[in-house]
Amino acid sequence: MKNKQYNDKNSNVIKDYLILILIAAIGMVITINVFFRIYYVSRQSIINMWSSKTIVLSQDIEHYLEIPRDAVLFASEGVEDLLDEGASNEEIHQYLIYEASIYTDVIESNNTGIYGYINGEYLDSSGWIPPEDFNVLKRPWYTNAVEAGGEIVFVEPYVNVQTGTYMMSVSKLLKDKKSVLSMDIHLDTIQEMNVKMLEFKELEMSMVIDKDGTIVAHSDPKQVGTNYSNDGEAYHKNIYDGLTFDNNPLQNDNFAEGCFSLNLYILEHIVQECSNRAN
C-alpha cells in the first residue's frame, strides 16, 4: 500500500515537472516569436525610412544633372541653326562662350563650360587648348554621342584630361551626324550629397554606382572611380552582381533607386550582416 502511494506521488511529481517544462517551452517559443516580430517590424520601419531618403537623394541628383542636360540641348539647337545659316566656327565659338556663361552662373564652378567638335574643329568655351595628342574622335563624350544617334547621352564617369578630376559628360550628336556638343560636370556635388546621408546614425555606408560598376560617389571618398565589376574584391563584385541580376543577393539589406536615364543606382547599407555575406 505504501509502495503504491509512493509510486503515485513520484508519478505526480514527474507530471508536474513535465507540465513545467512544457509551459517553459511554450513560453520560450512565444518569447522568441514576439522578439522576431518586433525585430521584423523595427527593421522594416528602418528600411522604409531609408527607402524614402534614397528616393529623395535620387531626385536631388536628377535635379542637379538636369541643368547640364538642358544646357547641351539648347546649345545644340542654337549651333544647328548657326550651321544652317552658314556661320563660321569663330561665330559658333562665340555663341558657345555666351551660352556657357549663362549656365555657369547657375551651376557655379562645377562645370568646364560647353565644348564640342564642329566642322572638324574642337571648340571650347573655356578657352582650353588640347594637347597635340588629344584625339577628339576617341574621347568618350564624342563616341558615346555618336552611338546614341542624336539622343542626349550621359557618359560614364571618367577622369577629365583638362582638370584631372572625376566628371560626367552630357553629350549630343548634331543633325549633321558628325558634330557633337558636350558639357562636363564635376561629381563633387553628388559626392557631397551622398556624404550627407551619413549624418544619420542608422546608415553605415552610402554609394552611387553606375550601370557598369563605376563608383560615382561613396561614403569613403577613396572608393570614387573604383569599378566594382572587376577590381578583384569579392564584396564589391557581390554588390555589382546584386544590381545586374534578378536574384539580388543584397535586396534584403539594401535598396537601390535609379536616376532617370542616367543608369545610376543609389545603395544604402543599413545592416552589418551585408558585409559578411560576401566573405
C-alpha positions in Angstrom: 0.0 0.0 0.0 2.8 2.4 1.0 4.7 1.5 -2.2 1.6 2.3 -4.3 1.2 5.7 -2.6 4.9 6.4 -3.1 4.8 5.5 -6.8 1.7 7.6 -7.2 3.5 10.5 -5.5 6.5 10.1 -7.8 4.3 9.9 -10.8 2.6 13.2 -9.8 6.0 14.9 -9.3 7.1 13.8 -12.8 3.9 15.0 -14.3 4.4 18.4 -12.6 7.9 18.6 -13.9 6.8 17.7 -17.4 4.0 20.3 -17.2 6.5 23.0 -16.0 8.9 22.0 -18.8 6.1 22.2 -21.4 5.0 25.6 -20.0 8.6 26.9 -20.1 9.0 25.6 -23.7 5.7 27.3 -24.8 6.8 30.5 -23.0 10.2 30.4 -24.8 8.5 29.9 -28.2 6.2 32.8 -27.6 9.0 35.0 -26.4 11.1 34.2 -29.5 8.2 34.7 -31.8 7.4 38.1 -30.2 11.1 39.1 -30.4 11.3 38.3 -34.1 8.1 40.1 -34.8 9.4 43.2 -33.0 12.7 42.9 -34.9 11.0 42.5 -38.2 8.7 45.5 -37.6 11.6 47.6 -36.4 13.8 46.5 -39.4 11.0 47.2 -41.9 10.5 50.6 -40.4 14.2 51.5 -40.8 14.2 50.1 -44.4 11.0 52.1 -45.3 12.6 55.3 -43.8 15.8 54.8 -45.8 13.8 53.9 -49.0 12.2 57.4 -48.7 15.6 59.1 -48.1 17.1 57.2 -51.0 14.4 58.4 -53.3 14.9 62.0 -52.2 18.7 61.7 -52.9 17.9 60.2 -56.3 15.6 63.2 -57.0 18.3 65.7 -55.9 20.9 64.1 -58.2 18.4 64.1 -61.0 17.7 67.8 -60.5 21.4 68.6 -60.3 22.1 66.9 -63.6 19.1 68.3 -65.4 20.9 71.7 -65.8 23.8 70.4 -67.9 21.4 68.3 -69.9 19.3 71.4 -70.7 22.4 73.4 -71.5 23.5 70.8 -74.1 20.1 70.5 -75.6 19.5 74.2 -76.0 23.1 74.9 -77.2 22.8 72.1 -79.8 19.6 73.7 -81.2 21.5 77.0 -81.4 24.5 75.6 -83.1 22.4 73.7 -85.6 20.7 76.9 -86.5 24.0 78.6 -87.0 25.3 75.8 -89.1 22.2 76.1 -91.3 22.9 79.8 -91.7 26.5 79.0 -92.8 28.1 80.6 -89.7 31.9 80.3 -89.2 33.5 78.3 -86.4 34.5 81.6 -84.8 30.9 82.7 -84.7 29.9 79.3 -83.3 32.7 79.6 -80.7 31.5 83.0 -79.5 28.0 81.5 -79.2 29.2 78.7 -77.0 31.0 81.2 -74.8 27.8 83.1 -74.4 25.7 80.0 -73.6 28.3 78.7 -71.2 28.3 82.0 -69.2 24.5 81.6 -68.7 24.7 78.1 -67.2 28.0 78.7 -65.3 26.1 81.3 -63.3 23.5 78.7 -62.4 25.8 75.8 -61.6 28.8 77.9 -60.5 32.2 76.3 -61.0 31.0 72.7 -61.2 31.5 72.5 -64.9 34.1 73.1 -67.6 31.8 75.0 -70.0 30.4 73.9 -73.3 32.7 72.4 -75.9 32.4 70.3 -79.0 33.7 69.1 -82.3 32.2 71.3 -85.0 33.1 71.3 -88.7 36.2 69.2 -88.0 37.5 71.5 -85.3 37.5 71.3 -81.5 35.8 74.4 -79.9 35.8 75.1 -76.2 34.0 77.9 -74.4 36.6 77.9 -71.6 39.4 78.6 -74.0 41.2 75.3 -73.1 43.6 74.2 -75.9 44.0 70.4 -76.0 47.5 68.8 -76.3 48.8 67.7 -79.6 48.0 64.0 -78.9 44.3 64.8 -78.0 42.1 62.8 -80.3 38.6 64.1 -80.2 37.2 61.2 -82.2 38.3 58.7 -79.4 37.0 60.7 -76.4 34.1 59.0 -74.6 31.9 62.1 -74.9 32.2 62.0 -78.6 32.0 58.3 -79.3 29.0 57.8 -76.9 27.2 60.7 -78.5 27.7 59.2 -82.0 26.5 55.8 -80.8 23.3 57.5 -79.3 22.4 58.8 -82.7 21.3 62.2 -81.7 19.7 61.4 -78.3 21.1 63.1 -75.2 23.6 60.8 -73.5 25.2 60.8 -70.1 28.8 59.4 -70.4 30.0 57.1 -67.6 32.3 59.0 -65.1 35.9 59.4 -66.2 39.0 61.5 -65.4 38.9 64.7 -67.3 42.2 65.5 -69.1 41.7 69.2 -68.5 41.1 69.1 -64.7 42.3 65.7 -63.6 39.1 65.2 -61.6 36.2 62.7 -62.0 33.5 64.2 -64.1 30.4 63.1 -66.1 29.9 64.3 -69.6 26.5 65.2 -71.1 26.7 65.0 -74.9 24.6 65.1 -78.1 25.3 64.4 -81.7 24.1 67.2 -84.0 21.9 66.6 -87.1 24.9 66.7 -89.5 25.9 63.3 -87.8 29.5 64.5 -87.4 29.4 67.4 -84.9 29.0 66.8 -81.2 28.4 69.2 -78.3 29.1 68.3 -74.7 29.4 69.7 -71.2 31.4 68.2 -68.3 30.1 68.4 -64.8 32.1 67.7 -61.7 30.9 64.9 -59.5 32.0 66.7 -56.3 28.4 67.9 -55.6 27.0 64.4 -56.0 29.7 63.2 -53.6 28.7 65.9 -51.1 25.0 65.0 -51.4 25.9 61.3 -50.7 28.1 62.0 -47.7 25.3 64.0 -46.0 23.4 60.7 -45.8 25.9 59.6 -43.2 24.7 62.2 -40.8 22.0 59.6 -39.9 23.4 57.0 -37.4 21.4 54.1 -38.9 23.5 54.2 -42.1 26.9 52.6 -42.3 27.6 53.1 -46.0 26.2 55.0 -48.9 27.2 55.0 -52.6 26.1 56.0 -56.1 27.2 53.4 -58.7 26.6 53.4 -62.4 25.4 50.5 -64.6 28.9 49.4 -65.5 30.0 49.2 -61.8 31.9 52.5 -61.6 31.6 54.3 -58.2 30.3 57.9 -58.8 30.1 58.8 -55.1 30.8 56.9 -51.9 30.8 57.5 -48.2 34.5 56.5 -48.4 35.9 59.1 -50.9 38.8 56.7 -51.8 36.3 54.4 -53.5 35.2 57.0 -56.1 36.3 55.9 -59.5 36.7 52.2 -58.5 34.9 49.7 -60.8 33.2 47.2 -58.6 32.7 44.8 -61.5 36.4 44.0 -62.0 38.5 45.3 -59.1 39.0 41.8 -57.6 37.2 42.4 -54.3 34.6 39.7 -53.7 32.4 42.1 -51.7 32.4 44.7 -54.5 31.6 42.1 -57.1 28.7 40.9 -54.9 27.3 44.4 -54.9 27.7 44.8 -58.7 26.0 41.4 -59.3 23.2 42.5 -57.0 22.5 45.3 -59.4 22.8 43.4 -62.6 21.0 40.1 -61.9 17.4 39.4 -61.0 18.2 37.4 -57.9 19.7 40.3 -56.0 21.8 38.9 -53.1 21.7 42.3 -51.4 18.0 43.0 -51.7 17.2 42.2 -48.1 19.8 44.6 -46.7 20.0 47.4 -49.4 17.7 49.2 -51.7 18.6 50.9 -55.0 16.9 53.8 -56.7 17.7 54.5 -60.4 18.1 58.1 -61.5 16.1 58.8 -64.7 18.1 58.0 -67.9 21.4 58.0 -66.2 21.5 54.4 -65.2 22.8 55.4 -61.7 21.9 53.4 -58.6 22.0 54.6 -55.0 22.8 52.0 -52.4 22.3 52.5 -48.7 23.8 49.8 -46.4 22.0 49.6 -43.1 22.8 46.2 -41.5 26.2 44.8 -40.7 25.3 41.3 -41.9 25.5 42.5 -45.5 29.3 43.0 -45.4 29.8 39.5 -44.0 27.7 37.8 -46.7 30.3 38.2 -49.5 33.1 36.6 -47.4 
